[in-house]
Amino acid sequence: MALQCFGMVAVNAFCAFIGVILYARYRNCDPVMAGDVRRYDQILPFFIMEIGKKVPGLSGIFIAGIFSATLSTLSSSFNTLSATIYGDLIAPCISREALKGKECWILRLIVVITGGLCTCLTFLVEYMGGILPFVTAFVGLVYGVLTGLFILGLTFRRANAKGAFYGSVTSFIFIGTIAAIGQWYSIQGAGVDFRKPMSVADCPVPVNITIVPTTHAEYTHSKPFVLFRISFWYNSVLCTLMVIIVGMLVSCLTKTESVDPTLLSHIGRKGVSKGKLSTIKTYAVGMKDESGHTYNFQRNVC
């Protein structure tokens, strides 16, 4: 887990460093304003193609790296999604005799179907204005709910299954609705977008320029509600807080289940009598307990 966190921090820092380099290069010649690219998502490939003119093979290495990273990530994601759909939706509804010998073909079919759906969804990216806000907003929902569930279960002794369920569902629906409407406002141009100052002062311009005077009717978007102006970077934090708050409210209103103190963090163990904690016994591999059971792996029991 520590290595994974270090890797994620390193990757995000590297992405931020690339963004600083791109801004330093194009701050006085914005490719989007100049018409070289249509969206800001295309600036990095445009930068690589621009450098690739001077460094032979660089563009090919960049494209090969993008394809390799994408295929490796998608293959594991599709296989995981296929196994989840099969185990949670198909296997409980169909008898084992009917599925016997057909598991591999069913899993492969699910991968093909999900891959086709994802390929079709890529055509919607053109109308989203940018893939980064969309992905960050909805991935933050999932990570925020999971983080809230972990904190709720490890920290609060009164938390129960009902509180965790209603907290996660409420958080996902409420914050997801805010994120979806906020993304819609952003696509319509009514969202608040804080960007660095850009210009086209240093861009090469053609010698002959024809300027056609046109009149445009001014249209001002109505200012969205304050909740829909929240940045998508805060979705994960909001989800986590809502899971904890709603989960604790529901847990306090429902019956509290008994919790093994060893499953709680040190913060959650506060208030637990030392007598309960002192009854914890550790059995090594192969050791028998008082009832004669032999343990095949190390575990804690009360």
ZIUR-V648846 format. One record per residue. RES is the residue in three letters. OMEGA is omega as a letter, one per 40 degrees, with the letter a starting at -180 (none if undefined). D_LAST is the distance of its C-alpha to the last C-alpha in Angstrom with 1 decimal. Layout:
res->(RES:RES)
omega->(OMEGA:OMEGA)
d_last->(D_LAST:D_LAST)
This chain:
res->(MET:ALA:LEU:GLN:CYS:PHE:GLY:MET:VAL:ALA:VAL:ASN:ALA:PHE:CYS:ALA:PHE:ILE:GLY:VAL:ILE:LEU:TYR:ALA:ARG:TYR:ARG:ASN:CYS:ASP:PRO:VAL:MET:ALA:GLY:ASP:VAL:ARG:ARG:TYR:ASP:GLN:ILE:LEU:PRO:PHE:PHE:ILE:MET:GLU:ILE:GLY:LYS:LYS:VAL:PRO:GLY:LEU:SER:GLY:ILE:PHE:ILE:ALA:GLY:ILE:PHE:SER:ALA:THR:LEU:SER:THR:LEU:SER:SER:SER:PHE:ASN:THR:LEU:SER:ALA:THR:ILE:TYR:GLY:ASP:LEU:ILE:ALA:PRO:CYS:ILE:SER:ARG:GLU:ALA:LEU:LYS:GLY:LYS:GLU:CYS:TRP:ILE:LEU:ARG:LEU:ILE:VAL:VAL:ILE:THR:GLY:GLY:LEU:CYS:THR:CYS:LEU:THR:PHE:LEU:VAL:GLU:TYR:MET:GLY:GLY:ILE:LEU:PRO:PHE:VAL:THR:ALA:PHE:VAL:GLY:LEU:VAL:TYR:GLY:VAL:LEU:THR:GLY:LEU:PHE:ILE:LEU:GLY:LEU:THR:PHE:ARG:ARG:ALA:ASN:ALA:LYS:GLY:ALA:PHE:TYR:GLY:SER:VAL:THR:SER:PHE:ILE:PHE:ILE:GLY:THR:ILE:ALA:ALA:ILE:GLY:GLN:TRP:TYR:SER:ILE:GLN:GLY:ALA:GLY:VAL:ASP:PHE:ARG:LYS:PRO:MET:SER:VAL:ALA:ASP:CYS:PRO:VAL:PRO:VAL:ASN:ILE:THR:ILE:VAL:PRO:THR:THR:HIS:ALA:GLU:TYR:THR:HIS:SER:LYS:PRO:PHE:VAL:LEU:PHE:ARG:ILE:SER:PHE:TRP:TYR:ASN:SER:VAL:LEU:CYS:THR:LEU:MET:VAL:ILE:ILE:VAL:GLY:MET:LEU:VAL:SER:CYS:LEU:THR:LYS:THR:GLU:SER:VAL:ASP:PRO:THR:LEU:LEU:SER:HIS:ILE:GLY:ARG:LYS:GLY:VAL:SER:LYS:GLY:LYS:LEU:SER:THR:ILE:LYS:THR:TYR:ALA:VAL:GLY:MET:LYS:ASP:GLU:SER:GLY:HIS:THR:TYR:ASN:PHE:GLN:ARG:ASN:VAL:CYS)
omega->(i:i:i:i:i:i:i:i:a:a:i:i:i:i:i:i:i:i:i:i:a:i:i:a:a:a:i:i:a:a:i:i:i:i:i:i:a:a:i:i:a:a:a:i:i:i:i:i:i:i:a:i:a:a:a:i:a:i:i:i:i:a:i:i:i:a:a:i:a:a:i:i:a:a:i:i:i:i:i:i:i:i:i:i:a:a:a:a:a:a:i:a:a:a:a:a:a:a:a:i:a:a:a:a:i:i:i:i:i:i:i:a:i:i:i:i:i:i:i:a:i:i:i:a:a:a:a:a:a:a:a:i:a:a:a:a:a:i:i:i:a:a:i:i:i:i:i:i:i:a:i:a:a:a:a:a:a:a:i:a:i:i:i:a:a:i:a:a:i:a:a:a:a:a:i:i:i:a:a:i:i:i:i:i:i:i:i:i:a:a:i:a:a:a:i:i:i:i:i:a:a:i:i:a:i:a:a:i:i:a:i:i:i:i:a:i:a:i:i:i:i:a:a:i:a:i:a:i:i:a:a:i:a:a:a:i:i:i:a:a:a:i:a:a:a:i:i:i:i:a:i:a:i:a:i:i:i:a:i:a:a:i:a:i:a:i:a:a:i:a:i:a:a:i:i:a:a:i:a:i:i:a:i:a:i:a:i:i:a:a:i:i:i:a:i:i:a:a:i:i:i:none)
d_last->(27.6:29.5:32.4:32.5:32.8:35.4:37.3:37.3:38.6:41.2:42.4:42.7:44.5:46.9:47.6:48.4:50.6:52.5:53.0:54.6:56.9:57.9:58.7:60.7:62.7:63.4:63.4:67.2:67.5:64.9:64.9:64.0:66.7:69.2:68.4:67.2:63.8:62.8:59.2:57.4:54.9:57.8:58.6:56.5:58.2:61.5:60.9:60.0:63.1:65.2:64.1:64.3:68.1:68.4:65.6:66.2:63.1:60.8:60.9:60.0:57.1:55.8:56.1:54.5:51.5:51.1:51.3:48.9:46.2:46.7:46.6:43.5:41.6:43.0:42.4:38.6:38.4:40.4:38.4:35.2:36.8:38.2:34.9:33.2:36.2:36.2:32.5:32.3:35.8:37.6:35.2:33.8:37.4:39.2:38.6:37.5:40.8:42.7:40.8:40.8:42.8:43.4:40.2:41.9:45.0:43.0:41.0:44.3:46.0:43.3:43.8:47.5:47.3:44.9:47.1:50.2:48.7:47.8:51.3:52.9:50.9:52.3:55.6:54.2:53.5:57.3:57.1:54.0:55.7:53.1:50.0:48.0:47.6:46.8:44.1:42.6:42.4:40.6:38.3:37.3:36.3:33.8:32.4:32.3:30.3:27.7:27.4:27.0:24.2:22.3:23.0:22.2:18.8:17.7:19.4:19.5:16.6:19.1:20.1:19.7:21.2:24.5:25.0:24.4:26.8:29.5:29.3:29.8:32.5:34.3:34.2:35.5:38.3:39.4:39.5:40.7:43.6:44.5:44.4:46.5:49.1:49.2:49.8:52.6:54.2:54.0:55.8:58.4:59.0:57.9:54.7:54.7:54.9:54.9:56.6:58.3:62.1:63.8:67.5:70.0:72.4:72.3:72.3:75.4:77.5:80.3:83.9:84.9:82.8:83.7:82.4:82.6:82.3:80.1:79.0:75.4:74.4:71.7:68.5:65.8:62.3:60.8:58.1:54.7:52.2:50.1:46.9:48.7:49.9:46.5:46.3:44.2:42.4:40.5:39.1:35.8:35.3:36.3:34.0:31.0:31.9:32.7:29.4:27.5:30.0:30.3:26.6:25.8:28.7:27.7:24.1:25.4:27.8:25.4:22.3:19.2:16.2:12.7:11.2:7.8:9.0:8.5:11.1:13.5:16.2:16.9:19.3:17.0:14.6:17.6:17.4:13.7:13.6:12.7:11.0:8.1:8.3:8.9:5.9:4.7:6.5:9.1:11.1:14.7:16.9:18.2:15.8:14.8:11.7:12.4:13.4:15.7:14.4:15.8:14.4:17.3:15.9:13.5:10.2:6.9:3.8:0.0)
